[in-house]
């Protein structure tokens, strides 16, 4: 089993038609700055590499970088970790107060499953996640969403649009299609931030059989 880098993970899900936050890879602070200028501030900056799975726990993520000096300093600080085969990912800071999680897991008994649940800072406290066998139909995906105990939190909320159910169904179906690839062991999209009703992946983690490129 190999954990793909975030850049490779993003490419896999993006190529399948799953929306992800705008991003670019940079090898040094100057490239990171140029990427941030193109994407727009505020930015998020992450250390990127095949051996980096849990970036936040290791301090490999810098969020809400609002100025060019902030971004340059953060880039230099991250690269000082000198992790093998690592570079930087520059992403946009998505604006949305609600988060969901989605992904693919392989159950030893039932095989590949699509997962969807409530995310964000309350995810562990709520523990509201549902699974369906992959691949899934639009009916399965709609049922998966409606089965969440907290799905009322995905309706119109504090002036923000309700979760776009059709877009979410499409995302879950595409995850189910990816699950049919036996080389993909798992996919973790956490978080998916709801922006104008659309779930957009702010992070992606894919586990693969064998070696990654």
Residue frames as a rotation matrix with the C-alpha (Angstrom) as fourth column:
UNK 1
0.570 0.822 0.000 0.00
0.822 -0.570 0.000 0.00
0.000 0.000 -1.000 0.00
UNK 2
-0.642 -0.754 0.138 1.21
0.761 -0.649 -0.005 3.49
0.093 0.101 0.990 -0.88
UNK 3
0.302 0.679 -0.669 -0.18
0.649 -0.661 -0.378 6.84
-0.699 -0.319 -0.640 0.19
UNK 4
0.121 -0.203 0.972 -0.28
0.901 -0.389 -0.194 9.18
0.417 0.899 0.136 -2.77
UNK 5
-0.874 -0.395 -0.285 0.88
0.469 -0.840 -0.274 12.76
-0.131 -0.373 0.919 -2.29
UNK 6
-0.109 0.874 -0.473 -1.85
0.294 -0.426 -0.856 15.35
-0.950 -0.233 -0.210 -2.01
UNK 7
-0.313 -0.031 -0.949 -1.05
-0.749 -0.606 0.267 16.61
-0.583 0.795 0.167 -5.51
UNK 8
-0.939 -0.026 -0.342 -1.42
-0.245 0.750 0.614 13.12
0.240 0.661 -0.711 -6.98
UNK 9
-0.650 0.751 -0.113 -4.56
0.637 0.458 -0.620 12.51
-0.414 -0.475 -0.777 -4.89
UNK 10
-0.124 0.590 -0.798 -6.05
-0.189 -0.803 -0.565 15.75
-0.974 0.081 0.211 -6.16
UNK 11
-0.624 -0.157 -0.765 -5.28
-0.765 -0.077 0.640 14.79
-0.159 0.985 -0.071 -9.76
UNK 12
-0.967 0.254 -0.031 -6.99
0.245 0.954 0.175 11.41
0.074 0.161 -0.984 -9.35
UNK 13
-0.293 0.924 -0.245 -10.25
0.716 0.042 -0.697 12.84
-0.634 -0.380 -0.674 -8.00
UNK 14
-0.154 0.191 -0.970 -10.13
-0.369 -0.921 -0.123 15.93
-0.916 0.339 0.212 -10.23
UNK 15
-0.855 -0.224 -0.468 -9.70
-0.515 0.251 0.820 13.79
-0.066 0.942 -0.330 -13.35
UNK 16
-0.776 0.631 -0.003 -12.81
0.631 0.776 -0.022 11.88
-0.012 -0.019 -1.000 -12.28
UNK 17
-0.317 0.664 0.678 -14.79
0.326 -0.595 0.735 15.13
0.891 0.454 -0.028 -12.31
UNK 18
0.407 0.398 -0.822 -14.87
0.900 -0.023 0.435 15.77
0.154 -0.917 -0.368 -8.57
UNK 19
0.626 -0.140 0.767 -14.49
0.067 -0.970 -0.232 19.48
0.777 0.197 -0.598 -7.73
UNK 20
0.223 -0.622 -0.751 -11.43
0.975 0.132 0.181 20.49
-0.013 -0.772 0.635 -5.72
UNK 21
0.747 -0.027 -0.664 -10.20
0.164 -0.961 0.224 23.87
-0.644 -0.276 -0.713 -4.56
UNK 22
0.892 -0.452 0.028 -7.93
-0.117 -0.289 -0.950 25.69
0.437 0.844 -0.311 -7.04
UNK 23
0.731 -0.661 0.171 -4.33
-0.008 0.243 0.970 24.63
-0.683 -0.710 0.172 -6.51
UNK 24
0.738 -0.621 -0.262 -0.80
-0.370 -0.047 -0.928 24.68
0.564 0.782 -0.265 -7.86
UNK 25
0.750 -0.605 -0.266 2.44
0.647 0.591 0.481 22.90
-0.134 -0.533 0.835 -6.98
UNK 26
0.783 -0.567 0.255 5.53
-0.454 -0.802 -0.389 24.99
0.425 0.189 -0.885 -6.20
UNK 27
0.529 -0.668 -0.522 9.12
0.607 0.729 -0.317 23.90
0.593 -0.149 0.792 -5.58
UNK 28
-0.598 -0.739 -0.312 10.33
0.768 -0.417 -0.486 27.06
0.229 -0.530 0.817 -3.83
UNK 29
-0.276 0.521 -0.808 8.98
0.614 -0.551 -0.565 30.21
-0.739 -0.652 -0.169 -2.13
UNK 30
-0.719 -0.018 -0.694 9.09
-0.391 -0.816 0.425 32.32
-0.574 0.577 0.580 -5.30
UNK 31
-0.862 0.444 -0.243 7.05
0.002 0.483 0.876 29.78
0.507 0.755 -0.417 -7.24
UNK 32
-0.436 0.716 -0.545 4.62
0.900 0.330 -0.286 29.59
-0.024 -0.615 -0.788 -4.32
UNK 33
-0.454 0.223 -0.863 4.22
0.170 -0.929 -0.329 33.36
-0.875 -0.296 0.384 -4.38
UNK 34
-0.861 0.117 -0.495 3.54
-0.504 -0.332 0.798 33.39
-0.071 0.936 0.345 -8.11
UNK 35
-0.722 0.624 -0.299 0.97
0.452 0.753 0.479 30.63
0.524 0.211 -0.825 -7.65
UNK 36
-0.351 0.586 -0.730 -0.75
0.819 -0.186 -0.543 32.54
-0.454 -0.788 -0.415 -4.87
UNK 37
-0.661 0.087 -0.745 -0.88
-0.269 -0.955 0.127 35.67
-0.701 0.285 0.654 -7.00
UNK 38
-0.867 0.326 -0.377 -2.55
-0.321 0.213 0.923 33.66
0.381 0.921 -0.080 -9.76
UNK 39
-0.507 0.687 -0.521 -5.00
0.702 0.680 0.213 31.86
0.500 -0.257 -0.827 -7.47
UNK 40
0.099 0.505 0.857 -5.67
-0.146 -0.845 0.515 34.86
0.984 -0.176 -0.010 -5.25
UNK 41
-0.915 -0.387 -0.110 -5.30
0.088 0.072 -0.993 35.69
0.393 -0.919 -0.032 -1.58
UNK 42
0.177 -0.620 0.764 -5.98
-0.915 0.183 0.360 34.57
-0.363 -0.763 -0.535 1.09
UNK 43
0.150 -0.266 -0.952 -4.12
-0.639 0.709 -0.298 31.33
0.755 0.653 -0.063 0.42
UNK 44
0.821 -0.076 0.566 -3.42
-0.405 0.623 0.670 28.04
-0.404 -0.779 0.480 2.12
UNK 45
0.160 -0.865 -0.476 0.02
-0.855 0.119 -0.504 26.45
0.493 0.488 -0.721 1.91
UNK 46
0.848 0.152 0.508 0.88
-0.404 0.806 0.433 22.79
-0.344 -0.572 0.745 2.53
UNK 47
-0.380 -0.925 0.005 3.96
-0.804 0.333 0.492 20.63
-0.456 0.183 -0.871 2.43
UNK 48
0.686 0.670 -0.284 3.36
-0.698 0.498 -0.514 18.03
-0.203 0.551 0.810 -0.27
UNK 49
-0.421 -0.837 -0.350 4.94
-0.891 0.453 -0.011 14.63
0.168 0.307 -0.937 -0.72
UNK 50
0.034 0.467 -0.884 4.24
-0.368 0.828 0.423 10.88
0.929 0.311 0.200 -0.92
UNK 51
-0.496 -0.283 -0.821 5.29
0.558 0.621 -0.551 10.31
0.665 -0.731 -0.150 2.71
UNK 52
-0.985 0.154 0.083 3.12
-0.170 -0.731 -0.661 13.10
-0.041 -0.665 0.746 4.12
UNK 53
-0.507 0.849 -0.151 -0.35
0.596 0.471 0.650 11.88
0.623 0.239 -0.745 5.12
UNK 54
0.468 0.683 -0.561 -1.31
0.873 -0.257 0.415 13.76
0.139 -0.684 -0.716 8.26
UNK 55
-0.174 -0.636 0.751 -0.11
0.589 -0.679 -0.438 17.26
0.789 0.366 0.494 7.50
UNK 56
0.458 0.428 0.779 -1.97
-0.254 -0.777 0.576 19.16
0.852 -0.461 -0.247 10.19
UNK 57
0.976 -0.058 -0.208 -0.66
0.213 0.424 0.880 17.02
0.037 -0.904 0.427 13.05
UNK 58
0.207 -0.978 0.003 2.92
0.967 0.205 0.153 17.69
-0.150 -0.029 0.988 11.90
UNK 59
0.233 -0.079 -0.969 2.46
0.212 -0.969 0.130 21.42
-0.949 -0.236 -0.209 11.40
UNK 60
-0.694 -0.552 0.463 2.74
0.507 0.081 0.858 21.07
-0.511 0.830 0.224 7.61
UNK 61
-0.001 0.769 0.639 -0.27
0.933 -0.229 0.277 23.31
0.360 0.597 -0.718 6.87
UNK 62
-0.817 -0.189 -0.545 -0.44
0.377 -0.890 -0.257 27.13
-0.437 -0.415 0.798 6.91
UNK 63
-0.103 0.917 0.385 -3.90
0.994 0.084 0.066 28.63
0.028 0.389 -0.921 6.54
UNK 64
0.763 0.642 -0.071 -5.38
0.643 -0.766 -0.010 32.02
-0.061 -0.038 -0.997 5.74
UNK 65
-0.321 -0.920 -0.224 -2.19
0.761 -0.392 0.518 33.63
-0.564 -0.004 0.826 4.44
UNK 66
0.612 0.777 -0.146 -3.37
0.603 -0.578 -0.550 37.11
-0.512 0.248 -0.822 3.51
UNK 67
0.760 -0.391 -0.519 -0.22
-0.503 -0.860 -0.089 38.90
-0.411 0.329 -0.850 2.36
UNK 68
0.728 -0.550 -0.410 2.79
-0.216 0.383 -0.898 38.14
0.651 0.742 0.160 0.18
UNK 69
-0.279 -0.865 0.418 5.27
-0.779 -0.050 -0.625 38.36
0.561 -0.500 -0.660 3.10
UNK 70
0.151 0.407 0.901 3.07
-0.853 0.514 -0.090 35.96
-0.500 -0.755 0.425 5.10
UNK 71
0.961 0.274 -0.046 3.12
-0.254 0.797 -0.548 33.46
-0.113 0.538 0.835 2.25
UNK 72
0.396 -0.889 -0.231 6.86
-0.381 0.070 -0.922 33.73
0.835 0.453 -0.311 1.64
UNK 73
-0.331 -0.511 0.793 7.65
-0.924 0.007 -0.381 33.24
0.189 -0.860 -0.474 5.32
UNK 74
0.429 0.577 0.695 5.30
-0.678 0.714 -0.176 30.26
-0.598 -0.395 0.697 5.54
UNK 75
0.919 -0.117 -0.376 6.84
-0.244 0.579 -0.778 28.67
0.309 0.807 0.503 2.43
UNK 76
-0.024 -0.999 0.048 10.36
-0.590 -0.025 -0.807 29.02
0.807 -0.047 -0.589 3.82
UNK 77
-0.232 -0.011 0.973 9.26
-0.951 0.213 -0.224 27.58
-0.205 -0.977 -0.060 7.18
UNK 78
0.752 0.581 0.310 7.60
-0.495 0.810 -0.316 24.54
-0.435 0.084 0.897 5.59
UNK 79
0.778 -0.484 -0.401 10.56
-0.197 0.418 -0.887 23.77
0.596 0.769 0.230 3.32
UNK 80
-0.092 -0.828 0.553 12.93
-0.902 -0.166 -0.399 23.91
0.422 -0.536 -0.731 6.30
UNK 81
0.532 0.343 0.774 11.44
-0.683 0.714 0.153 20.55
-0.500 -0.610 0.614 7.37
UNK 82
-0.332 -0.774 -0.539 13.48
-0.942 0.247 0.227 18.97
-0.042 0.584 -0.811 4.55
UNK 83
0.241 0.498 0.833 11.11
-0.316 0.852 -0.417 16.04
-0.917 -0.163 0.363 4.02
UNK 84
-0.718 -0.601 0.351 12.32
0.078 0.430 0.899 13.77
-0.692 0.673 -0.262 1.22
UNK 85
-0.799 0.336 0.499 10.72
0.576 0.188 0.795 14.32
0.173 0.923 -0.344 -2.21
UNK 86
0.060 0.852 -0.521 8.58
0.869 -0.301 -0.393 17.16
-0.491 -0.429 -0.758 -0.91
UNK 87
-0.782 -0.175 0.599 7.43
0.441 -0.834 0.332 20.44
0.441 0.523 0.729 -2.41
UNK 88
-0.820 0.489 -0.296 4.57
-0.037 -0.562 -0.827 22.85
-0.571 -0.667 0.479 -1.76
UNK 89
-0.378 0.793 0.478 0.91
0.869 0.126 0.479 23.02
0.319 0.596 -0.736 -2.66
UNK 90
-0.955 0.200 -0.220 -0.71
-0.118 -0.934 -0.337 26.45
-0.273 -0.296 0.915 -2.84
UNK 91
-0.493 0.853 0.171 -4.51
0.826 0.397 0.401 26.44
0.274 0.339 -0.900 -2.67
UNK 92
-0.386 0.499 0.776 -7.32
-0.222 -0.867 0.446 28.93
0.895 0.000 0.446 -2.41
UNK 93
-0.977 0.214 -0.008 -8.99
0.039 0.138 -0.990 29.43
-0.211 -0.967 -0.143 0.97
UNK 94
-0.516 0.854 0.068 -12.57
0.429 0.189 0.883 28.33
0.741 0.485 -0.464 0.46
UNK 95
-0.879 0.277 0.389 -15.23
-0.465 -0.684 -0.563 30.38
0.110 -0.675 0.729 2.20
UNK 96
0.026 0.915 -0.403 -17.99
-0.313 0.390 0.866 28.33
0.949 0.103 0.296 3.82
UNK 97
-0.230 -0.098 0.968 -19.06
-0.955 -0.169 -0.244 27.62
0.188 -0.981 -0.055 7.37
UNK 98
0.577 0.486 0.657 -20.18
-0.603 0.795 -0.058 24.01
-0.551 -0.363 0.752 6.84
UNK 99
-0.407 -0.786 -0.465 -18.14
-0.913 0.370 0.174 20.96
0.035 0.495 -0.868 5.91
UNK 100
0.815 0.530 0.236 -18.92
-0.528 0.846 -0.075 17.41
-0.239 -0.064 0.969 4.88
UNK 101
-0.371 -0.908 0.194 -16.68
-0.711 0.412 0.570 14.41
-0.598 0.074 -0.798 4.31
UNK 102
0.810 0.563 -0.167 -16.83
-0.536 0.593 -0.600 11.78
-0.239 0.575 0.782 1.59
UNK 103
-0.242 -0.966 -0.095 -14.69
-0.932 0.204 0.300 8.95
-0.270 0.161 -0.949 0.39
UNK 104
0.507 0.253 -0.824 -14.14
-0.537 0.841 -0.073 5.32
0.674 0.479 0.562 -0.48
UNK 105
-0.156 -0.547 0.823 -13.29
-0.921 0.381 0.079 2.50
-0.356 -0.746 -0.563 1.90
UNK 106
-0.145 0.078 -0.986 -12.83
-0.565 0.812 0.148 -1.22
0.813 0.578 -0.074 1.30
UNK 107
0.296 0.360 0.885 -14.62
-0.937 0.289 0.196 -3.39
-0.185 -0.887 0.423 3.82
UNK 108
-0.725 -0.672 0.151 -13.03
-0.637 0.737 0.224 -6.85
-0.262 0.066 -0.963 4.27
UNK 109
-0.535 0.595 0.600 -16.46
0.281 0.795 -0.538 -8.49
-0.797 -0.119 -0.592 4.07
UNK 110
0.444 0.896 0.026 -18.51
0.399 -0.171 -0.901 -6.29
-0.802 0.410 -0.434 1.73
UNK 111
-0.047 -0.539 0.841 -15.86
0.999 -0.026 0.040 -4.78
0.001 0.842 0.539 -0.52
UNK 112
-0.870 -0.411 0.274 -15.70
0.432 -0.902 0.018 -1.17
0.240 0.134 0.962 -1.76
UNK 113
0.176 0.912 -0.371 -18.10
0.978 -0.205 -0.040 1.31
-0.113 -0.356 -0.928 -0.16
UNK 114
-0.303 -0.139 0.943 -18.85
0.343 -0.939 -0.028 5.00
0.889 0.314 0.333 -0.66
UNK 115
-0.240 0.124 -0.963 -18.87
0.966 -0.064 -0.249 7.06
-0.092 -0.990 -0.105 2.53
UNK 116
-0.301 0.168 0.939 -20.56
0.226 -0.944 0.241 10.40
0.926 0.285 0.246 3.22
UNK 117
0.140 0.357 -0.923 -21.03
0.973 0.123 0.195 12.31
0.183 -0.926 -0.330 6.44
UNK 118
0.948 0.204 0.246 -21.03
0.136 -0.954 0.268 15.53
0.289 -0.220 -0.932 8.36
UNK 119
0.125 -0.989 -0.079 -17.59
0.812 0.148 -0.565 17.11
0.570 0.006 0.822 8.69
UNK 120
0.260 -0.121 0.958 -15.87
-0.207 -0.976 -0.067 20.05
0.943 -0.181 -0.278 10.30
UNK 121
-0.602 -0.609 0.516 -14.97
-0.573 -0.122 -0.811 20.62
0.557 -0.783 -0.276 13.92
UNK 122
-0.047 0.680 0.732 -18.07
-0.945 0.207 -0.252 18.75
-0.323 -0.704 0.633 15.10
UNK 123
0.109 0.135 -0.985 -17.47
-0.746 0.666 0.009 15.66
0.657 0.734 0.174 12.95
UNK 124
-0.714 -0.451 -0.535 -16.04
-0.034 0.786 -0.617 13.50
0.699 -0.422 -0.577 15.74
UNK 125
-0.869 0.418 0.263 -18.63
-0.356 -0.160 -0.921 14.66
-0.343 -0.894 0.288 18.27
UNK 126
0.059 0.954 -0.295 -21.56
-0.944 -0.043 -0.326 14.03
-0.324 0.298 0.898 15.92
UNK 127
-0.757 -0.463 0.460 -20.10
-0.299 0.872 0.387 10.88
-0.581 0.155 -0.799 14.32
UNK 128
0.344 0.936 0.075 -22.76
-0.188 0.147 -0.971 10.98
-0.920 0.320 0.227 11.60
UNK 129
-0.515 -0.567 -0.644 -21.45
-0.801 0.051 0.596 8.97
-0.305 0.822 -0.480 8.64
UNK 130
0.540 0.715 0.444 -23.23
-0.396 0.681 -0.616 6.57
-0.743 0.157 0.651 6.30
UNK 131
-0.647 -0.762 -0.025 -21.95
-0.460 0.364 0.810 3.96
-0.608 0.536 -0.586 3.83
UNK 132
0.651 0.758 -0.033 -23.30
-0.512 0.406 -0.757 2.34
-0.561 0.510 0.652 0.65
UNK 133
0.140 -0.579 0.803 -21.83
0.451 0.759 0.469 -0.45
-0.881 0.297 0.367 -1.45
UNK 134
-0.020 -0.255 -0.967 -20.03
-0.698 -0.689 0.196 0.79
-0.716 0.679 -0.164 -4.57
UNK 135
-0.932 -0.070 0.356 -20.79
0.207 -0.909 0.362 1.49
0.298 0.411 0.861 -7.32
UNK 136
-0.508 0.779 -0.369 -23.89
0.469 -0.110 -0.876 3.48
-0.723 -0.618 -0.309 -6.40
UNK 137
-0.247 0.558 0.792 -26.87
0.888 -0.196 0.415 4.77
0.387 0.806 -0.448 -8.36
UNK 138
-0.643 0.105 0.758 -28.40
-0.142 -0.990 0.016 8.22
0.752 -0.098 0.652 -8.04
UNK 139
0.514 0.858 -0.025 -31.10
-0.207 0.152 0.966 6.62
0.833 -0.491 0.256 -5.87
UNK 140
0.404 -0.456 -0.793 -28.45
0.821 0.563 0.095 5.13
0.404 -0.690 0.601 -3.57
UNK 141
-0.638 -0.742 0.206 -26.64
0.607 -0.649 -0.459 8.46
0.474 -0.168 0.864 -3.34
UNK 142
-0.252 0.638 0.727 -29.81
-0.385 -0.756 0.529 10.40
0.888 -0.147 0.436 -2.52
UNK 143
0.737 0.533 -0.416 -30.70
0.093 0.529 0.844 7.82
0.669 -0.661 0.340 0.13
UNK 144
-0.013 -0.854 -0.520 -27.18
0.899 0.218 -0.380 8.06
0.438 -0.473 0.765 1.54
UNK 145
-0.753 -0.264 0.603 -27.50
0.109 -0.953 -0.281 11.82
0.649 -0.146 0.747 1.98
UNK 146
0.028 0.881 0.472 -31.00
-0.556 -0.379 0.740 11.71
0.830 -0.284 0.480 3.43
UNK 147
0.514 0.154 -0.844 -30.02
0.409 0.821 0.398 8.96
0.754 -0.550 0.359 5.90
UNK 148
-0.621 -0.783 0.033 -27.74
0.369 -0.328 -0.870 11.28
0.692 -0.527 0.493 7.85
UNK 149
0.007 0.615 -0.789 -29.20
0.999 0.022 0.026 12.09
0.033 -0.788 -0.614 11.25
UNK 150
-0.146 -0.177 -0.973 -27.93
0.441 -0.892 0.096 15.67
-0.886 -0.415 0.208 10.93
UNK 151
-0.481 -0.109 0.870 -29.00
0.876 -0.079 0.475 16.30
0.017 0.991 0.133 7.33
UNK 152
0.678 0.734 -0.053 -31.05
0.735 -0.675 0.060 19.27
0.008 -0.080 -0.997 8.55
UNK 153
0.318 -0.659 -0.682 -27.73
0.207 -0.654 0.728 21.06
-0.925 -0.372 -0.071 9.00
UNK 154
-0.679 -0.579 0.452 -27.25
0.525 0.048 0.850 20.80
-0.513 0.814 0.271 5.24
UNK 155
0.306 0.825 0.475 -30.37
0.949 -0.302 -0.086 22.84
0.073 0.477 -0.876 4.48
UNK 156
0.198 -0.205 0.958 -30.31
0.243 -0.937 -0.251 26.63
0.949 0.283 -0.136 4.12
UNK 157
0.475 -0.206 -0.855 -28.35
0.875 0.214 0.435 27.82
0.094 -0.955 0.282 7.13
UNK 158
0.224 -0.379 -0.898 -27.50
0.519 -0.734 0.439 31.29
-0.825 -0.564 0.032 8.47
UNK 159
0.513 0.090 -0.854 -27.90
-0.470 -0.803 -0.367 32.91
-0.718 0.589 -0.370 5.08
UNK 160
-0.618 -0.756 -0.217 -25.89
-0.636 0.319 0.702 30.23
-0.462 0.572 -0.678 3.26
UNK 161
0.024 0.642 -0.766 -27.42
-0.942 0.272 0.199 28.17
0.336 0.717 0.611 0.50
UNK 162
0.637 0.276 0.719 -28.55
-0.522 0.841 0.140 24.61
-0.567 -0.465 0.680 1.14
UNK 163
-0.457 -0.775 0.438 -26.34
-0.221 0.575 0.787 21.76
-0.862 0.262 -0.434 -0.01
UNK 164
-0.022 0.367 -0.930 -26.82
-0.998 -0.057 0.001 21.19
-0.053 0.928 0.368 -3.73
UNK 165
0.281 0.209 0.937 -28.20
-0.433 0.899 -0.071 17.65
-0.856 -0.386 0.343 -3.59
UNK 166
0.990 0.133 0.044 -27.81
-0.019 0.437 -0.899 16.96
-0.138 0.890 0.435 -7.31
UNK 167
0.429 -0.902 -0.049 -24.15
-0.666 -0.279 -0.691 18.07
0.610 0.329 -0.721 -7.29
UNK 168
-0.150 -0.462 0.874 -23.52
-0.940 0.340 0.018 15.93
-0.306 -0.819 -0.486 -4.21
UNK 169
0.665 0.443 0.601 -25.19
-0.210 0.883 -0.419 12.91
-0.717 0.153 0.681 -5.81
UNK 170
0.905 -0.365 -0.217 -22.93
-0.210 0.059 -0.976 13.37
0.369 0.929 -0.023 -8.84
UNK 171
0.051 -0.929 0.367 -19.86
-0.928 -0.179 -0.326 13.53
0.369 -0.324 -0.871 -6.59
UNK 172
0.011 -0.001 1.000 -20.84
-0.723 0.691 0.008 10.34
-0.691 -0.723 0.007 -4.74
UNK 173
0.925 0.318 0.206 -21.51
-0.074 0.685 -0.725 8.47
-0.372 0.655 0.658 -7.99
UNK 174
0.636 -0.749 -0.186 -18.05
-0.444 -0.158 -0.882 9.47
0.631 0.644 -0.433 -9.25
UNK 175
-0.159 -0.647 0.746 -16.49
-0.982 0.183 -0.050 8.21
-0.104 -0.740 -0.665 -6.02
UNK 176
0.440 0.416 0.795 -18.31
-0.375 0.890 -0.258 4.93
-0.816 -0.185 0.548 -6.60
UNK 177
0.979 -0.128 -0.156 -16.85
-0.116 0.278 -0.954 4.73
0.165 0.952 0.257 -10.10
UNK 178
0.153 -0.976 0.155 -13.35
-0.825 -0.212 -0.524 5.33
0.544 -0.047 -0.838 -8.73
UNK 179
0.067 -0.073 0.995 -13.95
-0.845 0.526 0.096 2.53
-0.531 -0.847 -0.026 -6.21
UNK 180
0.935 0.316 0.158 -14.21
-0.177 0.807 -0.563 0.08
-0.306 0.499 0.811 -9.13
UNK 181
0.440 -0.873 -0.210 -10.49
-0.467 -0.023 -0.884 0.63
0.767 0.487 -0.417 -9.79
UNK 182
0.878 -0.047 -0.477 -8.85
0.352 0.738 0.575 -2.12
0.325 -0.673 0.665 -7.74
UNK 183
-0.152 -0.985 0.086 -5.63
0.687 -0.168 -0.707 -0.10
0.710 -0.049 0.702 -7.58
UNK 184
-0.352 0.122 0.928 -7.43
-0.468 -0.881 -0.062 2.46
0.810 -0.457 0.367 -5.38
UNK 185
-0.626 0.045 -0.779 -7.64
0.568 0.711 -0.416 1.19
0.535 -0.702 -0.470 -1.81
UNK 186
0.092 0.680 -0.727 -9.25
0.935 -0.311 -0.172 4.25
-0.343 -0.664 -0.665 -0.25
UNK 187
-0.396 -0.129 0.909 -10.15
0.482 -0.872 0.087 7.89
0.781 0.473 0.408 -0.86
UNK 188
-0.034 0.352 -0.935 -10.60
0.955 -0.264 -0.134 10.50
-0.294 -0.898 -0.327 1.83
UNK 189
-0.317 0.045 0.947 -12.05
0.443 -0.876 0.190 13.91
0.839 0.480 0.257 0.90
UNK 190
0.569 0.442 -0.694 -11.93
0.801 -0.107 0.589 15.74
0.186 -0.891 -0.414 4.20
UNK 191
-0.277 0.951 -0.134 -13.12
0.210 -0.076 -0.975 18.38
-0.938 -0.298 -0.179 4.30
UNK 192
-0.479 0.349 0.805 -15.52
0.796 -0.213 0.566 19.15
0.369 0.913 -0.176 1.50
UNK 193
-0.755 0.182 -0.630 -16.46
0.264 -0.795 -0.546 22.75
-0.600 -0.578 0.553 2.15
UNK 194
0.060 0.873 0.484 -19.93
0.971 0.062 -0.232 23.84
-0.233 0.484 -0.844 1.05
UNK 195
-0.745 -0.346 -0.570 -19.52
0.172 -0.926 0.337 26.96
-0.644 0.153 0.749 -1.09
UNK 196
-0.511 0.662 -0.549 -22.71
-0.837 -0.530 0.139 28.46
-0.198 0.530 0.824 -2.56
UNK 197
0.522 0.811 0.264 -24.29
-0.771 0.581 -0.260 25.06
-0.365 -0.068 0.929 -2.02
UNK 198
0.699 -0.298 -0.650 -21.56
-0.369 0.628 -0.685 23.11
0.612 0.719 0.329 -3.82
UNK 199
0.852 -0.465 0.239 -19.31
-0.021 0.426 0.905 20.62
-0.523 -0.776 0.353 -1.97
UNK 200
0.709 -0.691 -0.142 -15.68
-0.358 -0.179 -0.916 21.34
0.608 0.700 -0.375 -2.94
UNK 201
0.751 -0.474 -0.460 -12.76
0.640 0.695 0.327 19.26
0.165 -0.540 0.825 -1.69
UNK 202
0.812 -0.521 0.263 -10.19
-0.558 -0.825 0.086 21.29
0.172 -0.217 -0.961 0.23
UNK 203
-0.262 -0.883 0.391 -8.02
-0.888 0.379 0.262 18.22
-0.379 -0.278 -0.883 0.78
UNK 204
0.751 0.445 -0.488 -7.69
-0.610 0.750 -0.255 14.77
0.252 0.489 0.835 -0.74
UNK 205
-0.282 -0.808 0.517 -5.90
-0.867 0.445 0.222 11.61
-0.410 -0.386 -0.826 0.34
UNK 206
0.709 0.446 -0.547 -5.77
-0.664 0.684 -0.302 8.48
0.240 0.577 0.781 -1.84
UNK 207
-0.056 -0.686 0.725 -4.21
-0.637 0.584 0.503 5.16
-0.769 -0.434 -0.470 -0.89
UNK 208
0.501 0.128 -0.856 -3.03
-0.847 0.278 -0.454 2.96
0.180 0.952 0.247 -3.75
UNK 209
0.863 -0.326 0.387 -1.70
0.225 0.932 0.285 -0.52
-0.453 -0.158 0.877 -4.29
UNK 210
0.376 -0.797 0.473 1.98
0.923 0.281 -0.262 -0.60
0.076 0.535 0.841 -5.17
UNK 211
-0.496 -0.728 -0.473 4.10
0.712 -0.653 0.258 2.41
-0.497 -0.209 0.842 -6.00
UNK 212
0.714 0.654 -0.248 2.98
0.411 -0.679 -0.608 5.87
-0.566 0.332 -0.754 -7.03
UNK 213
0.072 -0.678 0.731 4.60
0.956 -0.163 -0.245 8.03
0.286 0.717 0.636 -9.67
